């Protein structure tokens, strides 16, 4: 498009200059009005959204690219992006020349990056250059205060009331979940102050960055969290004295605080077989597809179909602990026997495989070969490593900067 407009501008300037020269040669005054000669553009630009059930080859062909160029574009795309992952509803832009050659094709993969294919000539032959380009965003540091009341009894509802979204509530649950049960501990009158990074794209919200600090006033107690990255590059969340808020195990393998539908029991009435039998885990009700996280770092013992348990992941941790995740609908990429996983890494998604009355996660925990109650075990887990003594001065300085942020302030992240 830019090239076409540049050619048009040059042509108009040339016609205008030539007319002025002729008028000057004849010694006559310039005409009152000039006739603009509109030259055709040499490119066609198409923008739109990927239709439902579209494939990249059909999308390109629909816009006039010849078959050999479609195949070439697909081959170039495969170097940086799997074309089978094209998603309906995502924006795209295609610029082609009138002779059918491709000048540029861009497709927004997600909110952070897009695919770009650029066509050019090299040595007289057409070349297609693929690349993944990060979407330019600004980062702002924002501080908000939300209140728990009768109309907004949950953290997510309270944050939505002040203009924020559920992902921020999920992040806060991950950070403060070791100190507060967000399902049962919140009360009317509680408040949460949070300082966080907000991503902006063309001035509009485009997701969240890191939570920098949080302060929860809950039933006459104050729970604080501060994000700190030490000189060794390790990042964690700590209270105002530098004690870690991260425990050896996550409180739950699901995002936010999930709904418990069945507890650990040695003699539960089985909902399908109608006999009393041990239920050696905790069932969390959640929609199909909800991501499931490893509660601690470890090595995958197995990941596959396992009878009544359905699709199951079994992970071995240090200290004689093992965690098991039953009835999954799918496994995450890279989760297989012998794979190393980190705490909080997504290992699969909630389903109803095996013997199940509906979608849920059956989460189990073993220590030294014996099943233990995950809810009780979590309460006895020791906290993580505190800030190193040599880093404490830097931590306190970072803590004080975060505390100085006022509610409602908005400053550039680099200030």
C-alpha positions as CSV (number, residue, x, y, z in Angstrom):
1,X,0.0,0.0,0.0
2,X,2.7,2.4,0.9
3,X,4.6,1.7,-2.3
4,X,1.4,2.4,-4.4
5,X,0.8,5.6,-2.6
6,X,4.4,6.7,-3.1
7,X,4.2,6.1,-6.8
8,X,1.0,8.0,-7.0
9,X,2.5,11.0,-5.1
10,X,5.5,11.0,-7.4
11,X,3.4,10.9,-10.5
12,X,1.2,13.8,-9.4
13,X,4.2,15.9,-8.5
14,X,5.8,15.1,-11.9
15,X,2.6,16.1,-13.7
16,X,2.3,19.3,-11.7
17,X,5.9,20.3,-12.2
18,X,5.7,19.7,-15.9
19,X,2.6,21.9,-16.2
20,X,4.2,24.7,-14.3
21,X,7.3,24.6,-16.6
22,X,5.1,24.8,-19.7
23,X,3.2,27.7,-18.3
24,X,6.3,29.6,-17.5
25,X,7.7,29.0,-21.0
26,X,4.6,30.5,-22.6
27,X,4.7,33.5,-20.3
28,X,1.1,33.0,-19.4
29,X,-0.4,33.0,-15.8
30,X,-0.9,29.6,-14.2
31,X,-4.4,28.1,-14.6
32,X,-6.9,28.6,-11.7
33,X,-7.3,24.8,-11.2
34,X,-5.3,21.8,-12.1
35,X,-6.7,18.4,-13.2
36,X,-5.4,15.6,-10.9
37,X,-4.5,12.5,-12.8
38,X,-5.4,9.4,-10.6
39,X,-3.0,6.5,-11.3
40,X,-4.0,3.0,-10.3
41,X,-2.4,1.6,-7.2
42,X,0.0,-1.4,-7.8
43,X,-1.2,-3.3,-4.7
44,X,-4.4,-4.6,-3.1
45,X,-4.8,-4.7,0.6
46,X,-7.3,-6.9,2.4
47,X,-8.0,-7.0,6.1
48,X,-10.4,-9.2,8.0
49,X,-10.9,-11.9,10.6
50,X,-10.2,-15.6,10.0
51,X,-13.5,-17.3,9.2
52,X,-14.8,-20.3,11.1
53,X,-13.3,-23.6,9.9
54,X,-10.8,-21.8,7.6
55,X,-7.3,-23.1,6.8
56,X,-4.4,-20.9,5.8
57,X,-4.2,-22.3,2.3
58,X,-7.9,-21.7,1.6
59,X,-7.7,-18.2,3.1
60,X,-4.8,-17.3,0.9
61,X,-6.4,-18.8,-2.2
62,X,-9.6,-16.9,-1.5
63,X,-7.7,-13.6,-1.9
64,X,-6.4,-14.4,-5.4
65,X,-2.9,-15.9,-4.7
66,X,-2.0,-18.5,-7.3
67,X,-1.7,-22.2,-6.1
68,X,2.1,-22.3,-6.3
69,X,2.4,-19.1,-4.2
70,X,-0.1,-20.6,-1.7
71,X,2.1,-23.7,-1.3
72,X,5.2,-21.5,-1.0
73,X,3.6,-19.4,1.7
74,X,2.5,-22.4,3.7
75,X,6.0,-23.8,3.5
76,X,7.5,-20.5,4.7
77,X,5.0,-20.3,7.5
78,X,6.0,-23.8,8.8
79,X,9.5,-22.5,9.5
80,X,8.2,-20.4,12.3
81,X,4.5,-21.3,13.0
82,X,2.3,-24.3,12.6
83,X,-0.4,-23.2,10.1
84,X,-2.8,-25.8,11.6
85,X,-3.0,-23.6,14.6
86,X,-4.8,-20.9,12.7
87,X,-7.7,-19.7,14.9
88,X,-11.1,-18.4,13.8
89,X,-11.8,-14.8,14.8
90,X,-8.1,-13.7,14.7
91,X,-7.3,-10.6,12.6
92,X,-5.2,-10.8,9.5
93,X,-3.9,-8.4,6.8
94,X,-2.8,-9.4,3.2
95,X,-1.1,-7.2,0.7
96,X,-0.6,-8.5,-2.8
97,X,0.5,-7.0,-6.1
98,X,-1.8,-6.8,-9.1
99,X,0.2,-9.6,-10.8
100,X,-0.8,-11.9,-7.9
101,X,2.6,-11.8,-6.0
102,X,2.5,-11.6,-2.2
103,X,3.9,-8.4,-0.7
104,X,3.0,-9.0,2.9
105,X,0.8,-11.3,5.0
106,X,0.3,-10.8,8.8
107,X,-1.8,-12.8,11.2
108,X,-2.3,-12.1,14.9
109,X,-1.4,-15.3,16.7
110,X,-2.4,-14.0,20.2
111,X,-2.3,-10.8,22.2
112,X,1.5,-10.9,22.3
113,X,2.7,-11.8,18.8
114,X,1.9,-12.0,15.2
115,X,3.1,-14.0,12.2
116,X,4.5,-12.0,9.3
117,X,5.4,-13.2,5.8
118,X,7.2,-10.7,3.6
119,X,7.6,-11.2,-0.1
120,X,10.6,-9.7,-1.9
121,X,12.9,-10.4,-4.8
122,X,16.5,-11.7,-4.4
123,X,18.6,-12.1,-7.5
124,X,15.5,-11.8,-9.7
125,X,13.7,-14.6,-7.9
126,X,10.8,-14.2,-5.4
127,X,11.6,-14.9,-1.8
128,X,9.2,-15.3,1.1
129,X,10.6,-14.4,4.5
130,X,8.7,-15.6,7.6
131,X,9.1,-14.3,11.2
132,X,7.3,-14.0,14.5
133,X,7.0,-10.4,15.6
134,X,6.2,-9.3,19.2
135,X,3.2,-6.9,19.4
136,X,4.4,-3.6,20.8
137,X,2.8,-2.8,24.1
138,X,3.3,-0.2,26.8
139,X,3.5,-1.2,30.4
140,X,1.9,0.9,33.1
141,X,2.1,0.4,36.9
142,X,-1.4,0.7,38.4
143,X,-2.7,0.7,42.0
144,X,-6.3,-0.1,42.8
145,X,-8.3,-0.8,46.0
146,X,-11.3,-3.2,46.0
147,X,-13.7,-4.0,48.8
148,X,-15.7,-7.1,49.7
149,X,-19.3,-6.3,50.3
150,X,-22.7,-8.0,50.1
151,X,-23.0,-7.3,46.3
152,X,-19.3,-8.3,45.7
153,X,-18.6,-11.2,48.1
154,X,-15.6,-12.6,46.2
155,X,-12.2,-11.3,45.2
156,X,-13.0,-11.6,41.5
157,X,-16.3,-9.7,41.9
158,X,-14.7,-7.0,44.0
159,X,-11.9,-6.4,41.4
160,X,-14.4,-6.4,38.5
161,X,-16.3,-3.6,40.3
162,X,-13.2,-1.4,40.1
163,X,-12.6,-2.2,36.4
164,X,-10.2,-5.2,36.6
165,X,-10.6,-8.7,35.3
166,X,-10.6,-12.3,36.6
167,X,-6.9,-13.0,35.7
168,X,-5.8,-10.5,38.3
169,X,-7.9,-12.3,40.9
170,X,-6.3,-15.6,39.9
171,X,-2.8,-14.1,40.3
172,X,-3.7,-12.8,43.8
173,X,-5.0,-16.2,44.7
174,X,-1.7,-17.8,43.7
175,X,0.3,-15.3,45.7
176,X,-1.8,-15.1,48.9
177,X,-3.4,-18.6,48.8
178,X,-1.0,-19.9,51.3
179,X,-2.2,-17.4,53.9
180,X,-5.9,-16.9,53.0
181,X,-8.7,-19.3,51.9
182,X,-10.5,-17.1,49.3
183,X,-13.5,-19.3,49.4
184,X,-14.2,-19.2,53.2
185,X,-12.0,-16.5,54.8
186,X,-13.2,-13.3,53.0
187,X,-15.7,-11.2,54.9
188,X,-17.8,-8.1,54.3
189,X,-15.6,-5.1,55.0
190,X,-12.3,-6.7,53.8
191,X,-10.2,-4.7,51.4
192,X,-7.4,-5.5,49.0
193,X,-4.9,-3.0,47.7
194,X,-2.8,-4.2,44.8
195,X,0.0,-2.7,42.7
196,X,0.5,-4.4,39.4
197,X,1.7,-4.0,35.8
198,X,-1.0,-3.5,33.2
199,X,-0.2,-4.0,29.5
200,X,-1.6,-1.4,27.1
201,X,-1.9,-1.7,23.3
202,X,-2.7,1.5,21.5
203,X,-3.8,2.9,24.8
204,X,-6.2,0.1,25.6
205,X,-5.9,-2.7,28.2
206,X,-4.2,-5.7,26.8
207,X,-3.6,-8.0,29.7
208,X,-1.6,-8.0,32.9
209,X,2.0,-8.2,33.8
210,X,3.4,-9.0,37.3
211,X,1.7,-8.2,40.6
212,X,4.2,-6.0,42.4
213,X,2.6,-5.8,45.8
214,X,-0.6,-6.6,47.6
215,X,-2.1,-5.9,51.0
216,X,-5.2,-7.7,52.2
217,X,-7.1,-6.5,55.2
218,X,-9.0,-9.6,56.4
219,X,-10.9,-9.9,59.7
220,X,-8.6,-7.5,61.6
221,X,-5.4,-8.9,60.3
222,X,-3.2,-7.6,57.5
223,X,-1.6,-9.9,54.9
224,X,1.1,-8.4,52.7
225,X,3.0,-9.6,49.7
226,X,5.9,-8.0,47.8
227,X,7.5,-9.2,44.6
228,X,11.3,-9.3,44.7
229,X,13.9,-10.4,42.2
230,X,17.3,-10.9,43.8
231,X,20.7,-10.3,42.2
232,X,20.8,-14.1,41.5
233,X,17.8,-13.6,39.2
234,X,15.3,-15.6,41.3
235,X,11.9,-14.0,41.8
236,X,9.5,-14.7,44.6
237,X,6.8,-13.2,46.8
238,X,7.5,-12.3,50.4
239,X,5.8,-10.7,53.4
240,X,7.0,-7.3,54.7
241,X,9.9,-9.0,56.7
242,X,11.2,-11.0,53.7
243,X,9.6,-14.3,54.7
244,X,8.5,-16.4,51.7
245,X,4.8,-16.8,50.9
246,X,5.5,-19.8,48.7
247,X,5.1,-23.2,50.3
248,X,6.6,-26.5,49.3
249,X,3.2,-27.4,47.7
250,X,0.6,-25.2,46.1
251,X,-2.7,-25.1,48.0
252,X,-4.6,-26.4,44.9
253,X,-3.7,-27.7,41.5
254,X,-6.4,-25.5,39.9
255,X,-6.5,-21.8,39.3
256,X,-8.2,-19.6,41.9
257,X,-9.9,-21.4,44.8
258,X,-11.8,-24.4,43.3
259,X,-15.0,-25.9,44.7
260,X,-14.5,-29.0,46.7
261,X,-17.2,-31.6,45.7
262,X,-15.8,-34.6,47.6
263,X,-13.3,-34.8,50.5
264,X,-10.7,-37.3,51.5
265,X,-12.4,-40.3,53.2
266,X,-11.7,-43.9,54.2
267,X,-15.4,-44.9,53.7
268,X,-17.2,-42.8,51.2
269,X,-20.4,-44.0,49.4
270,X,-19.3,-44.3,45.8
271,X,-21.6,-42.2,43.6
272,X,-21.6,-44.8,40.7
273,X,-21.1,-48.2,42.3
274,X,-23.2,-47.4,45.5
275,X,-20.8,-49.2,47.8
276,X,-18.6,-47.8,50.6
277,X,-15.0,-47.5,49.5
278,X,-12.1,-45.3,50.3
279,X,-11.8,-42.0,48.5
280,X,-8.1,-41.2,48.9
281,X,-8.1,-37.8,47.4
282,X,-10.0,-34.5,47.0
283,X,-12.4,-33.9,44.2
284,X,-12.6,-30.4,42.7
285,X,-15.5,-29.4,40.5
286,X,-14.4,-27.5,37.5
287,X,-15.4,-27.1,33.8
288,X,-13.9,-29.3,31.1
289,X,-10.6,-27.7,29.9
290,X,-9.7,-26.0,33.1
291,X,-5.9,-26.0,33.4
292,X,-4.4,-28.3,36.0
293,X,-1.0,-27.3,37.6
294,X,1.7,-29.3,39.2
295,X,1.6,-28.6,42.9
296,X,5.3,-28.9,43.3
297,X,8.4,-29.4,41.1
298,X,9.2,-33.0,40.3
299,X,9.5,-35.8,37.7
300,X,6.6,-37.4,35.8
301,X,6.3,-41.1,36.7
302,X,3.5,-41.7,34.2
303,X,1.0,-39.9,32.0
304,X,-1.6,-42.0,30.3
305,X,-4.9,-43.8,30.6
306,X,-5.3,-45.7,33.9
307,X,-8.6,-47.6,34.2
308,X,-11.2,-46.0,36.5
309,X,-8.8,-43.0,37.0
310,X,-9.0,-42.2,33.3
311,X,-6.3,-39.9,31.9
312,X,-3.9,-39.5,34.9
313,X,-0.6,-37.8,35.6
314,X,1.6,-39.1,38.4
315,X,4.5,-37.0,39.6
316,X,7.3,-37.8,42.1
317,X,8.6,-35.0,44.3
318,X,11.4,-34.7,46.9
319,X,10.8,-35.7,50.5
320,X,9.0,-38.9,49.6
321,X,5.9,-37.1,48.2
322,X,4.0,-38.1,45.1
323,X,1.0,-36.3,43.5
324,X,-1.7,-37.8,41.2
325,X,-4.2,-36.0,39.0
326,X,-7.1,-38.1,37.8
327,X,-9.9,-37.9,35.1
328,X,-8.1,-35.4,32.9
329,X,-9.4,-34.6,29.4
330,X,-5.9,-34.1,28.0
331,X,-2.2,-33.8,28.8
332,X,-0.1,-30.7,28.3
333,X,2.6,-30.8,25.7
334,X,5.8,-32.3,27.0
335,X,4.2,-34.1,29.9
336,X,5.4,-37.7,29.6
337,X,7.3,-40.3,31.7
338,X,10.6,-38.9,32.8
339,X,9.8,-35.3,32.0
340,X,10.8,-32.6,34.6
341,X,8.0,-30.3,35.6
342,X,8.1,-27.1,37.7
343,X,5.7,-26.0,40.4
344,X,2.7,-24.2,38.8
345,X,3.4,-25.7,35.4
346,X,0.3,-26.7,33.5
347,X,0.3,-30.5,33.1
348,X,-3.2,-31.2,31.7
349,X,-6.8,-30.1,31.7
350,X,-9.9,-31.1,33.7
351,X,-12.2,-33.7,32.2
352,X,-14.4,-36.7,33.0
353,X,-12.4,-39.6,31.7
354,X,-12.5,-43.0,33.3
355,X,-15.2,-43.6,35.9
356,X,-16.7,-40.2,36.7
357,X,-20.2,-38.7,37.0
358,X,-19.1,-35.4,35.5
359,X,-16.1,-33.1,34.9
360,X,-13.8,-32.8,37.9
361,X,-10.3,-33.3,39.1
362,X,-9.5,-36.0,41.6
363,X,-6.3,-34.8,43.3
364,X,-4.3,-37.3,45.4
365,X,-1.2,-37.1,47.5
366,X,1.1,-39.8,48.8
367,X,4.0,-39.7,51.2
368,X,6.3,-42.7,51.5
369,X,3.8,-44.8,49.6
370,X,0.8,-44.0,51.8
371,X,-2.1,-41.7,50.8
372,X,-2.6,-38.6,52.9
373,X,-5.3,-35.9,53.0
374,X,-4.0,-33.1,50.7
375,X,-5.9,-30.4,52.6
376,X,-4.4,-31.4,55.9
377,X,-0.9,-31.9,54.4
378,X,-0.9,-28.4,53.0
379,X,-1.4,-26.8,56.4
380,X,1.7,-28.5,57.7
381,X,3.9,-27.6,54.7
382,X,6.9,-25.4,55.7
383,X,7.3,-22.0,54.0
384,X,9.8,-21.5,51.3
385,X,13.2,-19.9,51.5
386,X,13.3,-16.3,52.9
387,X,15.2,-13.5,51.3
388,X,18.9,-14.1,51.5
389,X,20.5,-12.0,54.3
390,X,22.8,-10.3,51.8
391,X,19.8,-9.2,49.7
392,X,17.6,-7.9,52.5
393,X,18.6,-4.2,52.1
394,X,17.6,-4.4,48.4
395,X,14.4,-6.2,49.3
396,X,13.4,-3.5,51.9
397,X,14.1,-0.7,49.4
398,X,11.9,-2.5,46.8
399,X,9.2,-3.0,49.5
400,X,9.2,0.7,50.4
401,X,8.9,1.7,46.8
402,X,5.9,-0.5,46.3
403,X,4.2,0.7,49.5
404,X,4.6,4.3,48.3
405,X,2.3,3.7,45.3
406,X,-0.9,5.5,45.9
407,X,-4.3,4.0,45.0
408,X,-5.3,5.0,41.5
409,X,-1.9,6.2,40.5
410,X,-0.6,5.5,37.0
411,X,3.0,5.9,36.0
412,X,5.2,4.5,33.3
413,X,7.0,1.3,34.4
414,X,10.4,2.8,33.5
415,X,10.0,5.8,35.8
